[in-house]
Amino acid sequence: MTTTIPQLPFARPGVLDIAPLYAELRERTPICAVRTATGDPAWLVTGHAECRTLFADPRLGRSHPHPERASRVSGSAILGGPMMGDPETEREQHALMRRLLAPAFSARRMLRLREHVDELVGRALDALQAAGSPADLHEHLALPVPILVICELLGVPYEDRSRFRAWSEGAGRLDDREAAQQSLQALVGYVHGLVARKREEPGEDVLSDLAASGPEHDWQSAALAAALLFAGHETTVTRIDVGTALLLQHPGHWAALAADPSLVPDTVEEILRLAAPGGSGLPRYAHADVEIGGVTIRTGDCVVLAPAAANRDPDAFAEPERFDPGRADARSHLSFGHGPRYCIGASLARVELQAVFTALPARFPGLRLDRPVEALPLRADLLTGGLDALPVAW
């Protein structure tokens, strides 16, 4: 009997759900053979335990010993295939960059940033209220706040936001790889110029920290900062949108947040667990043979880690499809990865999401979607997915 190998991306029912095929495949085996969106072979990891283990396994990396022969995951210029670099030095370079970034995401800077983020969210809600009901929450809150925050954290001039926003969105395109590459190159080139400028005029920001590593690292620093600029606002934008839509489907939880802001941190963790705005998973490449889950992953094989599926694994979460902000195990989600590559911006994302979901229900306790959630179209043409608009009323 011939078994058809499934091909990514899988069809999903709507903005609040992931593709049912993930659960079907996980029931058969937590690690299965698939074809990527480009038709290349890969291993898809949908089990929570297996995904967590492989996130932390040093035998998997973003580089490939023979990039020209590596499987590609998508047409994305950012996560489409292996990054530049050498498997022999990747871990060393990664550790160096994390050390350089550590001061920017220190507890001291995050504490100081929290108060300012609260101010930015308050101003955005003023603009939303001034627009009148109905209004687009995406335009007035979800989009501008993360852009403002990442600009200030990195030291990027806010007046340049329209340019880098266009490059960032272009780099995440899945439907035109050549255009995506051009956008990514423009974004990295722009940031490279900022890094050089920060060496002459340093501030207390990420680009100044990176510039301090010396001009020999400027292009690597620029590539890293461009990735932070992309991930640091695109993913937060989408989770504000999808998190709001998710909460508004549960009016009881919305009312509880409006009445008791102490519920916000746990609610944000449950949003992070369930909200999956887009993407088929994160690509990794085996630098050595790996035996796991009854499967042998050979050196050079592509592995697609799927946190959205792992976060709904019934072996890890009771009633995983149920939105339950009070669940004790919500923080074991893998939305920020795990191990040495745990997302360095996780604390920043939490600061922003907690600020939004504290202030928004308090200011708009009667907020509701202005169209059925089924009518909210996901951006299938972008790596991060997300929404173009989130119409709300009050």
C-alpha positions as CSV (number, residue, x, y, z in Angstrom):
1,M,0.0,0.0,0.0
2,T,1.3,3.4,-0.9
3,T,1.2,6.1,1.8
4,T,0.9,9.7,0.6
5,I,3.4,12.0,2.3
6,P,1.6,15.1,3.5
7,Q,2.8,18.5,2.2
8,L,3.0,21.7,4.2
9,P,1.3,24.1,4.7
10,F,-1.8,22.3,6.0
11,A,-5.3,23.9,5.5
12,R,-6.6,25.4,8.7
13,P,-10.3,26.2,9.5
14,G,-9.8,29.8,10.8
15,V,-7.8,32.3,12.7
16,L,-8.3,30.6,16.1
17,D,-7.5,27.1,15.0
18,I,-4.6,25.2,13.6
19,A,-4.9,22.5,10.9
20,P,-6.6,19.3,12.2
21,L,-4.0,17.3,10.2
22,Y,-1.4,18.1,12.9
23,A,-3.4,16.2,15.5
24,E,-4.0,13.3,13.1
25,L,-0.3,13.0,12.3
26,R,0.7,13.3,16.0
27,E,-1.7,10.4,16.9
28,R,0.2,8.2,14.4
29,T,3.7,9.4,15.4
30,P,5.1,12.6,16.9
31,I,7.7,12.8,14.2
32,C,6.7,12.0,10.6
33,A,8.0,12.5,7.1
34,V,6.4,15.4,5.2
35,R,7.1,17.5,2.1
36,T,7.7,21.2,2.6
37,A,5.9,23.9,0.8
38,T,8.7,23.8,-1.8
39,G,8.3,20.0,-2.2
40,D,11.5,19.1,-0.3
41,P,11.6,16.2,2.2
42,A,11.6,17.0,5.9
43,W,10.7,15.6,9.4
44,L,7.7,17.3,11.0
45,V,7.7,17.3,14.9
46,T,4.3,17.7,16.5
47,G,4.8,16.0,19.9
48,H,5.5,18.3,22.8
49,A,8.1,16.1,24.4
50,E,9.9,15.5,21.1
51,C,9.7,19.2,20.1
52,R,11.1,20.3,23.5
53,T,13.9,17.8,23.3
54,L,14.9,18.8,19.7
55,F,14.8,22.5,20.5
56,A,17.5,21.9,23.0
57,D,19.5,19.3,21.0
58,P,22.9,20.8,20.0
59,R,23.0,18.4,17.0
60,L,20.4,20.6,15.3
61,G,21.2,24.0,13.9
62,R,20.2,26.7,11.5
63,S,23.2,26.1,9.2
64,H,23.8,23.2,6.8
65,P,27.1,21.7,5.7
66,H,25.9,21.8,2.1
67,P,23.4,24.6,1.8
68,E,22.9,24.1,-1.9
69,R,21.5,20.6,-1.2
70,A,19.5,21.5,1.9
71,S,15.7,21.2,1.9
72,R,13.9,24.5,1.8
73,V,10.8,25.0,4.0
74,S,9.1,27.8,2.1
75,G,9.7,30.7,-0.2
76,S,10.5,32.9,2.8
77,A,13.8,34.8,2.7
78,I,14.0,34.6,6.5
79,L,13.0,31.0,7.5
80,G,12.9,29.4,4.1
81,G,16.1,27.4,4.4
82,P,19.5,27.2,6.1
83,M,21.2,30.4,7.3
84,M,24.6,31.4,6.2
85,G,27.4,30.0,8.4
86,D,29.3,26.9,9.3
87,P,28.0,24.1,11.4
88,E,31.4,24.0,13.1
89,T,31.2,27.6,14.3
90,E,27.4,28.2,14.5
91,R,27.1,27.5,18.2
92,E,30.1,29.7,19.1
93,Q,28.7,32.6,16.9
94,H,25.3,32.2,18.4
95,A,26.6,32.3,22.0
96,L,28.6,35.5,21.1
97,M,25.6,37.3,19.7
98,R,23.4,36.3,22.8
99,R,26.1,37.7,25.1
100,L,26.0,41.0,23.1
101,L,22.3,41.1,23.3
102,A,21.9,40.1,27.0
103,P,22.2,43.7,28.3
104,A,19.3,44.9,26.2
105,F,17.0,42.3,27.6
106,S,18.2,42.5,31.2
107,A,15.7,42.6,34.0
108,R,16.7,46.2,34.6
109,R,15.9,47.4,31.1
110,M,12.7,45.4,31.0
111,L,11.5,46.9,34.3
112,R,12.3,50.4,33.0
113,L,10.6,49.6,29.7
114,R,7.4,48.3,31.3
115,E,6.3,51.7,32.5
116,H,7.0,53.3,29.1
117,V,5.1,50.5,27.3
118,D,2.1,51.2,29.5
119,E,2.3,54.8,28.4
120,L,2.4,53.8,24.7
121,V,-0.5,51.5,25.1
122,G,-2.5,54.2,26.8
123,R,-1.9,56.6,23.9
124,A,-2.8,54.0,21.4
125,L,-6.1,53.4,23.3
126,D,-6.8,57.1,23.3
127,A,-6.4,57.0,19.5
128,L,-8.7,54.0,19.2
129,Q,-11.4,55.7,21.3
130,A,-11.1,58.9,19.4
131,A,-11.6,57.0,16.1
132,G,-15.0,56.0,17.4
133,S,-16.9,52.7,17.3
134,P,-16.4,50.7,15.2
135,A,-12.7,51.0,14.7
136,D,-9.7,48.9,13.5
137,L,-7.8,47.6,16.6
138,H,-5.0,46.4,14.3
139,E,-4.4,49.9,12.9
140,H,-4.7,51.8,16.2
141,L,-3.1,49.3,18.7
142,A,-1.7,46.0,17.5
143,L,0.5,47.5,14.8
144,P,1.8,50.8,16.2
145,V,2.7,49.8,19.8
146,P,5.2,46.9,18.9
147,I,6.8,49.1,16.2
148,L,7.3,51.9,18.7
149,V,8.7,49.6,21.3
150,I,11.2,47.8,19.0
151,C,12.4,51.1,17.6
152,E,13.2,52.4,21.0
153,L,14.8,49.1,22.2
154,L,17.0,48.8,19.2
155,G,17.7,52.5,18.7
156,V,16.0,52.7,15.3
157,P,14.6,56.2,14.4
158,Y,10.8,56.0,14.6
159,E,10.5,58.3,11.6
160,D,11.9,55.5,9.5
161,R,9.1,53.1,10.5
162,S,7.3,53.2,7.2
163,R,10.4,52.1,5.4
164,F,11.5,49.3,7.7
165,R,7.9,48.2,8.1
166,A,7.6,47.8,4.3
167,W,11.0,45.9,4.1
168,S,10.0,43.8,7.1
169,E,6.7,42.8,5.6
170,G,8.3,42.2,2.2
171,A,11.0,40.0,3.7
172,G,8.3,37.8,5.2
173,R,6.5,37.2,1.9
174,L,5.9,33.6,0.9
175,D,4.6,34.3,-2.6
176,D,7.6,36.0,-4.2
177,R,11.0,34.8,-3.1
178,E,13.0,37.2,-5.2
179,A,11.1,40.2,-3.9
180,A,11.4,38.8,-0.3
181,Q,15.2,38.5,-0.8
182,Q,15.4,42.1,-2.0
183,S,13.4,43.4,0.9
184,L,15.6,41.4,3.4
185,Q,18.8,42.8,1.8
186,A,17.4,46.3,2.0
187,L,16.5,45.8,5.6
188,V,20.0,44.5,6.6
189,G,21.7,47.2,4.6
190,Y,19.6,49.9,6.4
191,V,20.5,48.4,9.8
192,H,24.2,48.1,8.9
193,G,24.3,51.8,8.4
194,L,22.7,52.4,11.8
195,V,25.2,50.1,13.5
196,A,28.1,52.1,12.0
197,R,26.4,55.3,13.1
198,K,25.9,54.0,16.7
199,R,29.6,53.4,17.0
200,E,30.1,57.2,16.7
201,E,27.0,58.2,18.6
202,P,26.2,55.4,21.1
203,G,23.1,55.2,23.2
204,E,21.5,52.7,25.6
205,D,20.1,50.4,23.0
206,V,20.7,47.2,21.1
207,L,22.4,48.6,18.1
208,S,24.9,50.4,20.3
209,D,25.6,47.2,22.2
210,L,26.2,45.4,18.9
211,A,28.4,48.2,17.5
212,A,30.6,47.8,20.6
213,S,31.7,44.4,19.4
214,G,33.8,46.0,16.7
215,P,33.5,46.8,12.9
216,E,34.6,43.3,12.0
217,H,31.2,42.0,13.3
218,D,29.1,44.8,11.6
219,W,27.4,42.7,8.9
220,Q,26.7,39.9,11.3
221,S,25.4,42.4,13.8
222,A,23.2,44.0,11.1
223,A,21.7,40.6,10.1
224,L,21.0,39.8,13.8
225,A,19.4,43.2,14.4
226,A,17.4,43.0,11.3
227,A,16.0,39.7,12.4
228,L,15.2,41.2,15.8
229,L,13.5,44.1,14.1
230,F,11.4,41.7,12.1
231,A,10.6,39.2,14.9
232,G,10.4,41.8,17.6
233,H,7.3,43.5,16.2
234,E,5.8,41.2,13.6
235,T,5.1,38.3,16.0
236,T,3.8,40.6,18.7
237,V,1.5,42.4,16.3
238,T,-0.1,39.1,15.3
239,R,-0.5,37.9,18.9
240,I,-2.2,41.1,20.0
241,D,-4.7,40.7,17.1
242,V,-5.3,36.9,17.5
243,G,-5.2,37.1,21.3
244,T,-7.9,39.8,21.3
245,A,-10.0,37.8,18.9
246,L,-9.5,34.7,21.1
247,L,-10.5,36.5,24.3
248,L,-13.5,38.1,22.7
249,Q,-14.9,34.7,22.0
250,H,-14.9,34.1,25.8
251,P,-16.7,37.2,27.3
252,G,-16.5,35.8,30.8
253,H,-12.7,35.8,30.7
254,W,-12.7,39.3,29.1
255,A,-14.9,40.6,32.0
256,A,-12.7,38.9,34.5
257,L,-9.6,40.7,33.1
258,A,-11.4,44.0,33.2
259,A,-12.2,43.5,36.9
260,D,-9.0,41.8,38.0
261,P,-5.7,42.7,36.3
262,S,-3.8,40.1,38.4
263,L,-5.2,37.5,36.0
264,V,-3.3,39.0,33.1
265,P,0.0,37.1,33.3
266,D,-1.6,33.7,33.2
267,T,-4.0,34.8,30.5
268,V,-1.1,36.0,28.3
269,E,0.6,32.6,28.7
270,E,-2.6,30.8,27.6
271,I,-2.8,33.2,24.6
272,L,0.8,32.4,23.8
273,R,0.0,28.7,24.0
274,L,-3.1,28.8,21.7
275,A,-2.6,31.8,19.4
276,A,-0.9,30.5,16.2
277,P,-1.2,33.4,13.7
278,G,0.8,31.6,10.9
279,G,3.8,29.6,9.9
280,S,4.2,25.9,9.4
281,G,7.1,25.6,11.9
282,L,10.7,26.4,12.5
283,P,13.4,24.7,10.3
284,R,16.5,23.1,11.7
285,Y,19.1,20.9,10.1
286,A,20.8,17.9,11.6
287,H,24.6,18.3,12.1
288,A,24.8,14.6,13.2
289,D,22.5,11.6,13.2
290,V,19.7,11.8,15.8
291,E,17.6,9.0,17.2
292,I,14.3,10.1,18.7
293,G,10.8,8.8,18.8
294,G,11.6,5.7,16.8
295,V,13.0,7.8,14.0
296,T,16.5,8.2,12.7
297,I,17.2,11.8,11.6
298,R,20.2,11.6,9.3
299,T,22.9,14.3,9.1
300,G,21.7,17.1,6.8
301,D,18.0,16.2,7.1
302,C,15.6,19.1,7.6
303,V,13.5,19.1,10.8
304,V,10.5,21.3,11.1
305,L,9.6,22.0,14.7
306,A,5.9,22.9,15.1
307,P,5.3,24.7,18.4
308,A,1.7,25.4,17.5
309,A,1.0,21.7,17.3
310,A,3.1,20.8,20.3
311,N,1.2,23.4,22.3
312,R,-2.0,21.4,21.7
313,D,-0.5,17.9,22.5
314,P,-2.9,16.1,24.9
315,D,0.1,14.4,26.5
316,A,1.3,17.8,27.7
317,F,-1.9,19.7,28.3
318,A,-5.3,18.5,29.6
319,E,-8.1,19.4,27.1
320,P,-5.5,21.2,24.9
321,E,-8.1,22.8,22.6
322,R,-9.8,24.5,25.5
323,F,-8.9,28.1,26.3
324,D,-8.2,28.1,30.0
325,P,-6.2,31.0,31.4
326,G,-6.2,29.3,34.8
327,R,-4.4,26.2,33.7
328,A,-1.3,25.4,35.8
329,D,0.7,24.1,32.9
330,A,0.3,26.9,30.4
331,R,3.9,28.2,30.9
332,S,5.3,24.9,29.5
333,H,4.3,26.0,26.0
334,L,6.9,26.1,23.4
335,S,6.0,29.4,21.6
336,F,9.4,30.8,22.5
337,G,11.2,27.6,21.9
338,H,13.3,25.9,24.6
339,G,17.0,25.5,25.6
340,P,20.0,27.5,24.4
341,R,17.9,29.0,21.6
342,Y,15.0,30.1,23.8
343,C,13.8,33.4,22.3
344,I,15.8,36.2,23.8
345,G,12.9,38.6,23.2
346,A,10.4,36.5,25.2
347,S,10.6,39.0,28.2
348,L,9.9,41.9,25.8
349,A,6.9,40.1,24.2
350,R,5.5,39.4,27.7
351,V,5.9,43.0,28.7
352,E,4.0,44.2,25.7
353,L,1.2,41.6,25.8
354,Q,0.7,42.1,29.5
355,A,0.4,45.9,29.0
356,V,-2.1,45.5,26.2
357,F,-4.3,42.9,28.0
358,T,-4.3,44.9,31.2
359,A,-5.3,48.2,29.6
360,L,-7.6,47.1,26.8
361,P,-10.3,45.2,28.8
362,A,-10.1,47.9,31.5
363,R,-10.7,50.7,29.0
364,F,-13.2,48.8,26.8
365,P,-15.0,46.3,29.0
366,G,-17.8,46.0,26.4
367,L,-15.5,45.4,23.5
368,R,-16.7,43.0,20.8
369,L,-15.7,41.9,17.3
370,D,-17.5,43.9,14.6
371,R,-17.6,40.9,12.3
372,P,-17.8,37.1,12.9
373,V,-14.5,35.6,13.8
374,E,-14.9,33.2,10.9
375,A,-14.8,36.2,8.6
376,L,-11.4,37.3,9.8
377,P,-9.0,36.3,7.0
378,L,-5.4,35.2,7.9
379,R,-2.5,36.5,5.8
380,A,-1.5,33.3,4.1
381,D,1.0,35.2,2.0
382,L,3.2,36.1,5.0
383,L,5.5,34.0,7.1
384,T,4.0,35.4,10.3
385,G,0.4,35.2,9.1
386,G,-1.7,37.5,11.1
387,L,-4.5,39.8,10.1
388,D,-4.8,42.9,7.9
389,A,-7.5,44.3,10.1
390,L,-9.3,43.6,13.4
391,P,-12.7,45.5,13.3
392,V,-14.1,46.0,16.8
393,A,-17.0,47.9,18.4
394,W,-18.0,48.9,21.9
